[in-house]
Amino acid sequence: MDEINMYEHLLQAWTVAFERAIVEDVGTSAKQLIDKASRYAVEDWTDRLKNNLNKIPEIKGQEFDTIDDCINHHIENLIAGGMWKDEPRPHIELVEGEETVFKITVPKCGYQSACESGLTVAEFKENGQYRCQRLGCFVGAVQKYIRTQRDNNTEDGVKLLYTEDQLEKLAYHMKIVMDEQEGCQGFIFIDENSKGKFIKNDHPTQFRKSSN
């Protein structure tokens, strides 16, 4: 086993261990804490890529106009650090009839080995609480990189794209977990208020891979 693979397995082991500890401590609130950790990981990993590993020339600020651009920039940083290999890019699209809900499909995910441990955790499989390290980090990337203001040359001068409050409340929900053909599919919500109704009505989590 080469050194990179060894550290990848070590990272997965620590990820699973911390998740188990969080579930044992807070139960059904585990997803919220794990999601917060994923967002912090984007900040810390990006800082290390620039200041410790010299893998990227600069750390971008809030300068991207779309969710796609934010996520793809994050992926470029992962590639620079050797953490995104031959996985295809995710497909992101606005859900028809919704102004603040984006569907994201991840055909192949490098986190799958660590993610599978969640299939045996009751707290993750109930009430739409399945956690996803990949989408958690994608949400963190949007919070870090999306432009909140743009000069639109109107009399007001500045137009807000997303408010700081909206960014703070960004959320995701998994619809399909580990389908052999489709991969994983979920939603990112700009308007947190739309999440509950959207999930309850039409989009419960579907587990395509058995935990046995």
Secondary structure, DSSP 8 states (H G I E B T S, - for coil): --HHHHHHHHHHHHHHHHHHHHHHHHGGGHHHHHHHHHHHHHHHHHHHHHHTS--SS----S-BSSHHHHHHHHHHHHHHTT---S----EEEE-TT-SSEEEEEESS-TTHHHHGGGGG-HHHHSTT----HHHHHHHHHHHHHB-SEEE--STT-EEESS-HHHHHT-EEEEEEEEETTTEEEEEEESSGGGHHHHHHHH---EE-S---
